[in-house]
Amino acid sequence: MELSTVKNILFWVVGDNMTYATRLGALMFGLAATASIPAWAAQETTGRPLEHQLNMQLPVNGLGADIYSLHNWMMIICLVIFVAVFGVMFYSVFKHRKSLGHKPATFHESTAVEIAWTIVPFLIVIGMALPATKSVVALKDTSNADITIKATGMQWKWGYDYLKGEGEGIAFLSNLSTPRAQIGLPGEPATEKRGENYLLEVDNEMVVPVGKKIRMVFTANDVIHAWTIPAFAIKQDAIPGFVRDGWFTAEKIGTYRGNCVELCGKDHAFMPIVVRVVSNEDYTAWVNTKKKEMAALADDPTKVWTIDELKTKGEQVYTANCVACHQANGKGVPNAFAPLDGSPVVNGAKAHQIDVLLNGQDTPAYASAMPGWKQLSDTEIAAVITYTRNSWSNKAAENIVQPAEVLAARSK
């Protein structure tokens, strides 16, 4: 609810001449009158935080509207309790102060008061808990889903796998697409003006059909992340070694944005979530297009690539997945991420570097361990290894890796 809405209600109820008590009463009336209005009726939903926004993002489904209204009502209850308790306390202090001749009471307890301040809070808690419990139970009901999608958190991107329903078999990574020129590099300022969706835009959006129940399965491959889209009323931690789930139904076509909301490391702020809600017809078209793209990108692991081909592809893979930690110059980040320029791993046996890319490796001298990258294809891993072995000052003896070698290592 906007401040202008409250102001209009105040003047509509009592006009310009209001005592403080009347103003407070009118404000409470205004809050109560708007607390349960469906959120999407108030203003156009953009699926992102709004400038000077004072409340939660406007929801686009029934459960989200219930939570939004529940939040507003509970805030009103808390405000009423606050005003009542502190009003009585300040009135008592002011009207019964020693300078007016009042003397402290000598009683020790009052059975009526003891009963009142036990029963009244109990009834308030019950009144708040019943609707809240209903919403919490609804949040966990993932049955009868139309589509099931797995979201895998990793430093610092999301991987999506469509497991069940229309689109089954689709898989892709979703990276931040805000240009580095808008963000700046360590120790260097940004050189471009920030865009409208600064740090809230990705190269591959998750796409779902409008009005369908989407079950989300969450996990992570390195540290704890958390997936949330405020407009969908969904938030769930993604924990390595565990599988958790949640669901949402988007009832309005549009693009909706969120972030990883669990502190997950250096680039935690650069891990946005974007979901595009489309019509059923557009979703079917997207599924067909995405599957054709995946088929076109499915490289033959037995193909023998030239070193120049691998270096060109490897630079693209490195820019999309590695540059955030190891930097474009391969120098890494001191005390945080190991450098690749001059690295004994990069200049050593290629079998060891393949194993590190597939399975990860602890780096005791640095704050962050190297995660595994099994989600990349055999060709992508071969290409990025070849690129690092032939870049900067590296001069590895085994300077080329073919996809078949990665496939063999993956199969062990």
PyMOL commands that set and color helices and strands:
alter all, ss='L'
color gray80, all
select helices_A, chain A and resi 3-14+20-34+39-41+62-95+98-100+111-139+180-183+230-232+268-270+280-297+307-321+323-326+344-347+350-359+378-389+403-411
alter helices_A, ss='H'
color red, helices_A
select strands_A, chain A and resi 147-154+157-164+171-174+206-209+213-220+225-229+234-238+244-249+254-259+272-278
alter strands_A, ss='S'
color yellow, strands_A
deselect
rebuild
show_as cartoon
